[in-house]
Amino acid sequence: MTPMTSEQAVMAALHAAMATDQRVLLLGAGVATRQTALLAAFGAERVRNTPLAEAGVVGCALGAAAMGLRPVVQLQSPLRALDLLAHVPPLGPLSGGQFEFPLVLLAGAGDGLAAAIFRCIPALQVLLPGAPAEAADLLRGALGQPWPSLLLIQP
């Protein structure tokens, strides 16, 4: 039996989360094409292909999160959404606690540049798992948080 990769473990954990919580949805360029099991199980309403306009997709996901959904956004490069993400963490406190932003961003760990940059953003939880089981656990934990998380996974 081939060991599971971090991405496979995260997708399995996401499948379980989507099965138990109708508010969880997956957005990203090509996700409905690559994650056919999720698309078959939950439909195009909850597994959505998006344009490769990552700042715009993250902005839509933030609005969805503010309205009570729990979006998971798969990014090709989180640095493309850096400007928007730098302003997200203070939105909850600035709203006087009226809004929460339970948003999970998924991206490849790459060379660690994104982790170094995003760790400088206050209140953005940056998660860098070392093993597939840890990646799945961190996704489950991030889905339960009221603030945004960036989960950087190894391919």
N, C-alpha and C positions, 0 to 999 in steps of 0.2 A: 504494500500500500504506500503510495506516494505521500509524503508529509504535506500538510496544508501550508500555503503561503500566507503571509500577513493579509494580503488583499482578499484571498478566499475566506480567511477567518473573519475579517471585517464584514464581508458580504453575507456570510452565514449569520453573524450576529445581527446585522441589519434586517435580514429576512425574519428572524425571530421577533425583533422589535416591531417591525411593520405588521406582523401577524397579531400582536397583542395590543398595539396602539394605533388607532386609525389616524392619528395626527402626524405620524411619521411619514415623510415622503422623500424621494430621491430625485435630485435635479443634477444635470450636468451634460456637457457636450458628449453625445454618443452613449449615454448610460443605458438607454432603452435598447440599443443595439448590442452592447456588450453584456448587459445583465439581463439576459432573456428569461432566466428563471424568476427574477423579481417582477419583470414585466408580465409574465404569464400568471403569476400568483396574485398580483395587486393591480394590474391594469395601467393604462396610459394616464389615468388621473393622478396616480401616486408615483409613477416612474416616468420622468419627463426628460426627453432630449431638449437641450437648450442650444442657443447659438454659442459660439466661442467668443463671448463677450462677458468675461468673467466678472467684471465690476458690476455690470447690469444684472447678471444672474444672482450675485451675492446681494445686491440691492433688493431684488424681488424676494429672495429668501428671507431677508431681514423683515420686510413687510409681512410676509407669511408668519414668521416667528412672533412678531408683535401682535398678530391677530390670533395667536393660540396654537398654530401648527408647530411641528418640530421638523423643519427641513434639514436634510443632509445634502450637501452640495459637493460633488466630486469636481475638483479643479485640475486643469492641466498644469497651471502655474499659479500658485497663490500670489506671487509678486504682482501679477496683473491687476489684482484687486486690492493692493496694498493701501492705496489712498483712501478707499472706502472703509477698509477694515480698521484703519488707524482711528476712525471716528466712531466706530461701533461701541466699544466698551463703555464710554461714559453715557450712552443714550439711556440706559436703564435708570441710573441715578438722576440724570437731568430731567427725566419724565416724572420725578417725584415718586418713583416706584410703580407708576401706572402700567409700565410695559416691561416685559421680560423678553430676552432675545435668545431662546434655546436653539441655537443654530450650531450645526456641526459641519465643519469644512474638512474634506478629505483631500489629501494631496500626497504625492510621492515625497519621500524624505530627501531625495537628491543628494547634494553635497553638504547639506546642513545650513546653507545660506538662508533659506527661508526660516528655519528654526531660530537662527541667530537674530534675524531682523524682527520677526514677529514676537519674540520674547521681550522686546522693548516696548510693546504696546500694553499699557496697563489693563488689567482685567480680561485680557484675551488669554484663555487657557491653551497653552501649546503642549501637545502630547506627542512624545516620540518613543513608541514602544520598541522593545528589543526582540520580541518573539511574537509569533502569530497569536498565541493564547492571550498574551498581554494586550495586543492590538484589539482583539475582540472585547476584552474586559474594559478597556479604555473607551471604546465606542459606546458600550452599554452605560458606562458612568457618565459620559458626556451628554448622552441623550436625556439624562435626568437632571441636568444642570439648567439654571435659569439664564445663563450667560453663554456667549459664543465660545466654541472650542475649535482648535485647528489640530487635526489628527494627521500627523505625517507618517506614512507607512512605507516600509520597504517593499519593493516589487516582489 
